[in-house]
Amino acid sequence: MAYIDYYKILGVDKSATQDDIKKAYRKQARKLHPDLNPNDKEAERKFKELNEANEVLSNPENRAKYDKYGENWKHGEQYEQAQQQQRQYQSRGGNYEGGFSGADFGGGEDFSDFFQSMFGSEGGGFGRSSRGSASGKFKGQDVQAELNLNLKDAAKTHQQTFDINGKKVRITIPAGVSDGQKIKLKGHGNPGFNGGPAGDLYITFNITPDPNFERVGDDLKSKISIDLYTAVLGGDVKVETLEGSVNLKVKPETQNGTTVRLKGKGFPVYKKDGEFGDLFVTYDVKLPTNLTEKQKELFEQLKNS
């Protein structure tokens, strides 16, 4: 993977907080998302770079490694483990066969020569001395990813396929996932070293705001406008739910701001088939405008009656 400046890609500096990074990612993801830029190869490339940068910088542990090792950050853990092994061998008076040749890499010196000898020009090998012995098996790097969903997609069980480091991963998303919820896919991270197990893939869900519904736990809230005549006399109105519109009876003399509950019309409960929250609908009574003289007279009569 070619080295890129992750901070530059996200448009933040190195002092940025985790919240700054999250906001910067979401802002650019909205602009570069493939759904908004169909058949735009440049936008697709930038979107992949953006996700790659966010995977690293949104994880404090990975970010610390990136800040310390730069383009070699993925091998930082192996370097530190190998350096520890070197010290252990040397403390026992032994010869360490981990590719260090007795050099000290502490104190913020340039790691490029070390990583070149330790991992090879492509980063493929690990811990091989001039005699070719291996220093041990290590688990691959975990991968962090974010997946954007709208509210209706989050309300149904479905499959999605996306790219992680050039590899297609297909997952089934259970209905009812929450904004910020994280799931773990074991063994779907980066490959291990020296035959070690692959790392894990952690996916964080971002649920984009919906113009019609506000989610509160497993319940939903919405507003519907009704005219004054329906509020006073009662009547029927159509109310939108996640599964389509339903008819709702408005009681006579309904006050502005009145809230009614539609049981079981809310959000599905995560991993509990057949269980749903409720939908709370608040009435917004709209007063008539542009009244005729006759209508004004009728209101005067009501006022004085």
Order of alpha helices (4+ residues) and beta strands (2+ residues): alpha-alpha-alpha-alpha-alpha-alpha-beta-alpha-beta-beta-beta-beta-beta-beta-alpha-beta-beta-beta-beta-alpha
